[in-house]
Amino acid sequence: MLIRRAKNKDLYGINNLLKQVLSVHHEGRPDLFKGNAKKYTDDELLDIINDDKKPIFVATEGENVLGYAFCVYVQHIDNNILTDIKTLYIDDLCVDENARGKHVGKSLYEYVVNFAKENGFYNITLNVWELNEGAKRFYEKCGLSVQKTGMEFIL
């Protein structure tokens, strides 16, 4: 398994994994997530792949994309209340359902941690949906802890 920055040629594999993520979210919260939708157009996804402030890292085996981590640089410079620390936000991390249990997710997460350390980030943050118990357990095993909680009241 090789972990590296995503390239344009990874478009099909990344799109396949995005469908798997959407399926989990749609099944858990069909009131919020559409079924059979696409998170990004191909052009939007290619723009993200080539944006240095939004790196996507992929775990590959040959030409197959086994998993990805979408990341975003976040920094609040000259904010009235927040310090200007550099945060690496993991917007999305997914492992192909056929590659689970092979430490792909753990390897991707460790790669992101090393990338953040090497590039002077203060911390790594992410959001996880309450409906995704497997993801919550995974992140807890990786050493993440709750920073804040989002709450809702459905009318």
N, C-alpha and C positions, 0 to 999 in steps of 0.2 A: 504494500500500500504506500502510495506517495501522497503527501499533502503539499499543496501549492496554491498560489493565487489562481483564481479562475481565469480561463481564456474564452474567447468567443466560441471556440469549438465545443465548449462545455454546455452550450445553450440547451440542447435537447435533454441532457442528463439533469440539469438544474430544473428545467421545466417539469420533468417527471417527478422530481422530489417535491416541488412546490404543490403539485396536484395531491400528493400523499398528505402533506401538511393540511391543505385545505379540507380534505376529506375528514381528517380527525376533528378539525374545528367545526365543520358543518354538522357532523354527526353529534357532536357535543352541544352545539349552540346553533341550531338551524334558524333561530330567531335573529342571529347576528351575521352568520356566514352563509353566503349563497352556495349552492351545490353547482358543480360543473362550471365554475367561473375560473378566471385566470387572474392571479395577483398582478402580474406585469405583462404588458405587451412584449413581444420579442425586442423591439427597439428600446423600450424602457430598460429591459434586463441587460441588453448590450451596453447601454449607457452606464448602468451600475457596475457592470463587470470592469469597465474602463475608467471608473472614478476612483482616484487614489484616496479619497476621503471616505469611501464606502467599500472597502475591500471585501471581496468574497473569497473565502478559502474553500477548496474542494479536496476531498479525499478520493483518490482514484486508484483503480486497479486496471492497468492497461488503458483502454479508452472509456471504461465505465466509471461514472461518477457514483461513488458509494455514499457520499454525504457532503454537506456544505455547511458553512457558517457565514451568514451575511453580517458584516460589522459596519459600524458607523462611528466616525470620530465625533465626539461631543465636547464642547468647551464653552463656558459662559464667561466671556471676557468682558470686564467692566460692568458686570451685573451688580445691581444694588445690594443683593443679599447673598448671592452665591459666590464662592471662591472660583478662581479660574483654573481649577484642576482639569487635566485632560483625561477624559473617560473614553474607554472603548466600549460601545454599546453593541451587544450581540442582538441584532434584530431578529434573527431566525437561525436556528441550528436544526438540521434534519439528517437522519441516517435512513437510507433506503430500508424499507421493511424487510427485504431479503438479506440484508447485511447486518441486521441487529444481533447483538451478542458477540460480535467479533472485535469489540473495543474501538470501533470506528469513531463513535461519538466522543469517547474519552480522549482519543488521539487528536481529534479535531480541536476539542476544548483546550488541551495542553498546548497545541500549536498556537492557538489564539492567545493564551496566557504568555507564552514566550515572545510572541510578536509584540504584545502590549508592553512587556518588560523592556525589550530591546528598543522600543520606540518612545520610552519615557512617559507612558500612561500612568496615572495614579491608581485607577481601578477599572474593573470590568463590571458592567451592569447588563441586565436583561429582564424581560418580562416573561412570565409563564402563565398561561390560562389555568384557572382552577380545575377545569374539566380534564386537564391533561396530567393525570396522576403519575404516569410513567415518566414524563419529562420532569416533573417536580422531584421525584425520587432521584433521577439521574443527576440533576443539578445539585441536590443536597449531597450526594456522594462525591461530587466534584469539589465540595467545600463551600459552595455558595450559601448565603443566608439571606433572609428576608430583609430588604432595605426599606420598603414601603408597601402598602397594601392598597389596591384600587378596589373600590366598593361600588355597588349599584343598587338601585331600587327600581324595579320594573313596574311601570304604571299600567 
